[in-house]
Amino acid sequence: MLFQELNLTNLTKNGTVPVMKKYKVTYFDFDGGRAEPIRIAMHAAGLSFDDERWSFPEFGEKQQSIRFHAVPTLQIDGKTITQSNAISRYIGKMCGLYPEEPLQALYCDEVLGALEDLNHYVVQTFGLKDEALKIAREALVAGRLPVFIKGLEELLQRGGGRYFAGQSLSIADLKMVQQTKALQSGNLEHVPTDLIKQIAPALTEHQKSIEMEPQVVAYYASLKSQG
Ligand SMILES: N[C@@H](CCC(=O)N[C@@H](CS)C(=O)NCC(=O)O)C(=O)O
């Protein structure tokens, strides 16, 4: 139970503690992507949730039934919410992973938005093959990718170099780490795995340090303990 949910204004009229909400996060079956900041923040908020993970064929079968035909989704007591950044902000506000101060919140939001734009350009190359894939990915590496990577490094410096906003861990850091990992993973053919290290080494350091943050470590430890 969250501290916020325990305060007196949240008690029912007869003084009993209200029933906990039921949460379900639905995404693909891997640790990363748009759902990962949500999963980590849910854990940091002390909210237990059904971590529903779909295989890609399962997603294909169910896609048409989801609003906007995309994941992740969050269900709260059976009601479905879409849009990963909106969901991350909602959970982040419950557990100190979204800045309270408006300017710092704006800084955090700028990073979330920029990362969505970057995703948009990368996703445009999915499904391409052979020469078409090579051309599209090389164009990315020569064009939009360095623009976004350098821009994001600039935003990290603005935040002080360690975090993007509020001088503490936020959902912006959690989302950035997923992108850094994806770009360094080698899963994106024709994108050099050392691209970020070469042009924005502060982002590589950022990934390493965020992965050592207590809330992040605790989340992955909880996954291991579940087996
Ligand atoms: N703006 C949405 C984008 C969601 C999105 O595009 N999700 C991807 C997976 S990471 C997806 O489901 N793509 C399927 C499709 O667009 O066909 C969000 O942030 O949640």
The ligand as a Gaussian input file, in Angstrom:
#p B3LYP/6-31G(d) Opt

LIG

0 1
 N        2.916000       6.617000     -28.419000
 C        2.734000       5.251000     -28.050000
 C        3.452000       4.361000     -29.056000
 C        3.194000       2.910000     -28.761000
 C        3.869000       2.001000     -29.789000
 O        4.077000       2.366000     -30.958000
 N        4.200000       0.796000     -29.332000
 C        4.806000      -0.179000     -30.195000
 C        5.626000      -1.167000     -29.385000
 S        6.921000      -0.398000     -28.488000
 C        3.695000      -0.949000     -30.890000
 O        2.837000      -1.494000     -30.245000
 N        3.731000      -0.958000     -32.207000
 C        2.795000      -1.677000     -32.987000
 C        2.316000      -0.873000     -34.142000
 O        2.386000       0.352000     -34.094000
 O        1.856000      -1.495000     -35.081000
 C        3.287000       5.013000     -26.643000
 O        4.225000       5.727000     -26.262000
 O        2.771000       4.143000     -25.918000

